[in-house]
Amino acid sequence: MSLLTRRGALTLGAGMTLTLVAVDDGMATPADADAEIAKFTGGKATESGKISIDLPEIAENGNTVPLAIKVDSPMTADDYVSEIRVIGDANPNPGIVRFHLTPMSGRAEAATRIRLGGTGTVTVLAKTSTGKLYAERKVVKVTVGGCGG
């Protein structure tokens, strides 16, 4: 019968800590966010001026940041916003949220609370049923909290 000694427990704890630190990928980079955007757009150019983003310029707590999005679209059976994607370049994973819409949605609008890991750029992308792509960006300064503190 072998018992775990104090020295063995400390060694095991130190080993687990090193393992957890080695697994942590850290924060995404702007290049990671650009890759997510390119994946959504397929490399096609986006237009601006159709998306309105209601997001605070300064978030006192990155754990719960209010976000409201409106896309100027007729939302008819022939021309509607089919998908909205939100990307944040200061999060561990840049993809924050994805909304799927249909003409029955009535309006191309969404509101939620998001988590931001730190100060960075939030990009909102919209794809229409006709193949048009729209994008808008907003910089948010996170002062306390968030994914990374």
VENBELCOR-V129969 format. One record per backbone hydrogen bond with DSSP energy under -1.0 kcal/mol. NH is the residue of the N-H (numbers start at 1). CO is the residue of the C=O. If there is no record, write none. Layout:
# VENBELCOR-V129969
{{NH CO} {NH CO}}
This chain:
# VENBELCOR-V129969
{{9 5} {10 6} {11 7} {12 8} {13 9} {14 10} {15 11} {16 12} {17 13} {18 14} {19 15} {20 16} {21 17} {22 18} {23 19} {24 20} {28 91} {33 29} {34 30} {35 31} {36 32} {37 33} {38 34} {39 35} {40 36} {41 37} {42 38} {44 41} {47 133} {52 70} {54 68} {59 141} {62 144} {64 61} {65 114} {67 112} {68 54} {69 110} {70 52} {71 108} {72 50} {76 79} {82 127} {83 127} {84 99} {85 125} {86 97} {87 123} {88 94} {89 121} {96 86} {97 86} {99 84} {101 82} {105 102} {106 103} {107 105} {109 107} {110 69} {112 67} {114 65} {116 62} {120 140} {122 138} {123 87} {124 136} {125 85} {126 134} {127 83} {128 132} {129 80} {131 128} {134 126} {135 47} {136 124} {138 122} {140 120} {141 57} {143 59}}
